[in-house]
Amino acid sequence: MPLRVATTTPGPPGPDQLKMIGEKCLAFVRENATAADPKSIIEAIDTFGYEHHWMMNVGDIKGELVDQEIAKVKPKVRDQAK
């Protein structure tokens, strides 16, 4: 995957702006992602954050690092449904 650089300016949004950003992101995901495809949805969220409005999320680059670290420790997950 090529290195991606955000083209948006970071900054803490106010409460009203935060709601608006979330609504715009949701609309972008609905227009650009494949329904019921988690990978496509996450990619659309990342693209929105890189190209349309800065967002605080793990993203594709840090997410891969987190996945690698989790794989190293091989955590045991209990079944909470019992």
C-alpha positions in Angstrom: 0.0 0.0 0.0 1.5 3.4 -0.9 2.1 5.9 1.9 -0.9 8.2 2.3 -0.7 11.8 3.6 -3.7 13.7 4.9 -4.6 16.7 2.8 -6.8 18.1 5.5 -5.9 20.4 8.4 -6.2 18.8 11.9 -7.8 20.6 14.7 -10.3 19.9 17.5 -13.8 20.6 16.2 -16.6 22.0 18.3 -19.7 19.9 19.2 -21.8 21.2 16.3 -19.0 20.7 13.8 -18.3 17.3 15.2 -21.9 16.2 14.4 -21.6 17.7 10.9 -18.3 15.8 10.2 -19.9 12.6 11.4 -22.9 13.1 9.1 -20.7 13.9 6.1 -18.5 10.9 6.8 -21.6 8.6 7.0 -22.9 10.1 3.7 -19.5 9.5 2.1 -19.4 5.9 3.3 -22.9 5.2 2.0 -21.9 6.6 -1.4 -18.5 5.0 -1.7 -18.4 1.7 0.3 -19.8 -1.6 -0.5 -22.7 -2.5 1.9 -22.0 -5.2 4.4 -18.2 -5.2 3.5 -16.3 -4.1 6.6 -13.0 -3.7 4.7 -14.7 -1.4 2.1 -16.4 0.6 4.9 -13.1 1.1 6.8 -11.3 2.1 3.6 -14.1 4.7 2.9 -13.7 6.1 6.4 -9.9 6.4 6.0 -10.3 8.1 2.6 -12.8 10.6 4.0 -10.3 11.4 6.8 -7.4 11.8 4.4 -9.1 13.7 1.6 -12.2 15.5 3.0 -12.0 16.2 6.7 -9.4 15.4 9.4 -10.7 12.8 11.8 -9.2 11.2 14.9 -9.2 7.4 14.2 -6.6 4.6 14.0 -6.5 4.6 10.3 -4.9 2.2 7.8 -1.2 2.8 8.7 -1.5 2.6 12.6 -4.1 -0.1 12.3 -1.7 -2.4 10.5 0.8 -1.8 13.3 -1.8 -2.6 16.0 -2.8 -5.8 14.1 0.9 -6.9 14.0 1.4 -6.3 17.8 -1.8 -8.2 18.6 -0.7 -11.1 16.5 2.6 -11.1 18.4 1.0 -11.6 21.8 -1.7 -13.9 20.6 -4.3 -12.9 23.2 -6.8 -15.4 24.5 -10.3 -14.1 24.1 -13.1 -15.5 26.4 -16.5 -16.2 24.9 -18.7 -13.5 26.6 -21.9 -15.1 25.4 -21.8 -17.9 28.0 
